[in-house]
Amino acid sequence: MSDDGFTVDPESLSGHAGSVDGFAGHLRTVAAAARPIGLDAYGVVGRAFAGSAVDAATRGCGALGELAIAAAAYRGDLQACLSDYLLVDREVADAFRAIP
């Protein structure tokens, strides 16, 4: 488009969607690995602190899972944006080609 509009680089947008997808995958892996361990793992003395540690780990694991879901949704939005852009670009180009 002109200087008054915008431009889209389909390859860059596709590459960014791929990067976001990779990031979402890493977040899913970390969220799965971050599951809290059982209270018995803290021993007799550590049990006094185990509840807080397990609660914190549970919240952190949940937050990582939510980030993974959000990143995957963002990747989907980026891919939809790319598809929509390419469709509109093709339709506009076809309309200009049809002008005698």
N, C-alpha and C positions, 0 to 999 in steps of 0.2 A: 504494500500500500504506500501511499504518499507519506510525506513527513508529518502530516496531520493525523495519520492512522497508526497502524502497528504492523509489525512483521512477525512471522513465526518461522522458526527453523525446525522443520519436521524431524530432522535427524537429532538435533539437540533435545527436542522435547521427548522423543522416543528414548534417547540415551538417559535422560533424567528419570523417566518412568522406570527404566531398568535399574538404575541406581537405587531408587526408592524401594523397588521390589527387593533388591538385595538387602537393604537396610531392614526392611520388614522381616525378612527371613532371619537375620541376625538377632533381631529383637525377640522373635519367637523362640529361637534357640536359647537365648539368655533367660527368658521368662521360664522356660521349662527347667533349666538348670538351677534356677534361683529358688526352687521350692524349699520351704523350711524343713529342717530336720526335726525329728521327734524330741520330745522333752527329755527322754531318757539319755539322749546323747550328751546332755550337759552335766551329768553326774549329780551326786547328792548335793554338793555345795552349789553347783551352778544352777540348780533348779530354782533358786530364789530369783534368778535373772532370766531364766529361760522363757517365761511367759512374754516378757517384753521383747526379747529377741525374736521369738516366733511370730509375734504380732507384727513387728517391723518387717520381717522377711515376707510375711504373707501380704502386707500392704505393698511392699516393693515389687513382689512377683505379680500382683494384680495390676499395678501401674505399668509394668513392662508389657504385660499382655494387652492392656488397653492401647499402649503406644503402637504395638505391632498391628493391632486391628486398624488403628487410625492410619498408619503408614500404608497398609494394604489398600485401604479405601482411597487414599490420596493417589496411589499408583493407578487405581482404576479410573479416577477422575482425570488424571493426566492422559491416560490412553483414550478416554472418551473425548477429551478436548482435541487430541490429535486427530482422531477419526472424524470428528465434526469439522475441524478445520480443513482437512483434506477433501471431504465431501463438498463443502461449500466452495472451496477453491476450484475443484473440478467442475462443479455446476456453473460457476461464473465464467470459467475459461470456455466451457462448451457454449454458453450463451454468446460470448463474444465471437467465437468461431462461426456461429450460425448467422451472424450479421453479414449480409451480402456486400 
